Amino acid sequence: MPSLVVHYAFVGLLAATVLGAAFDRRSLLVALVVVTVPDIDAFIALFFSVGHRAATTNLVIPALGGAVLAVDLYAGEVSSVRTRWGAYGARVAWFCVVVYAVGHVLLDAITGGANLFWPVYDQFYSISGRLELSSQRGIVQTFVEGSGGMGDSGEIQMSTGVDPNPSGDTPADEPVDRIFPIARSGWELYVLVVGTLATAARFVVGYELPSETES
């Protein structure tokens, strides 16, 4: 599973490229808080069987958030979001909905799986496969065959640094190794470095072109 810092770097990259004029320290901070929320279920798993990558790591929450936001922005004559924060607030709010779903939930789904539709439907899904163009076979994809259900929350228990032994099958006398990952693969390290640098560069460079009179 991607570490939180990888999620942060990915969201920073998205913010630097998508938010446009709404990109600033405040909008970035809000997005980082939002992308942290799904990992609350690592603590929920300490008390309930429905825990990590299920209770808060699902697509139902951002879907409900998007529906509430759409009603506020478009259903009535007055929008509380626009009234208080203007176009800036509307853009950041929509970005946060995307961040929750794309920046965390779906990123988890391609790196070990997530209970995408809990509590509507209790089933962990993993998205994996490949898409390629072959000179002999044409377009080849294996995502349909490679992706699918893994089991429900009663069958799938994912370890975390908070709860390294959710299944309880480790002997009590063995030392507990709590691992809090930073990067577990080359692509995660790549996203971490590029996302961090892109976010920093966005603050330094901005979107404004220098004046032609500047040397």
Secondary structure, 3 states (H helix, E strand, C coil): CCCHHHHHHHHHHHHHHHCHHHCCHHHHHHHHHHHHHHHHHHHHCCCCCCCCCCCCCCCHHHHHHHHHHHHHHHHCCCCHHHHHHHHHHHHHHHHHHHHHHHHHHHHHHCCCCECCCCCCCCCEEECCCCEEEECCCEEEECHHHHCEEEECCCCCCCCCCCCCCCCCCCCCCCCCCCCCCCCCCHHHHHHHHHHHHHHHHHHHHCCCCCCCCCC
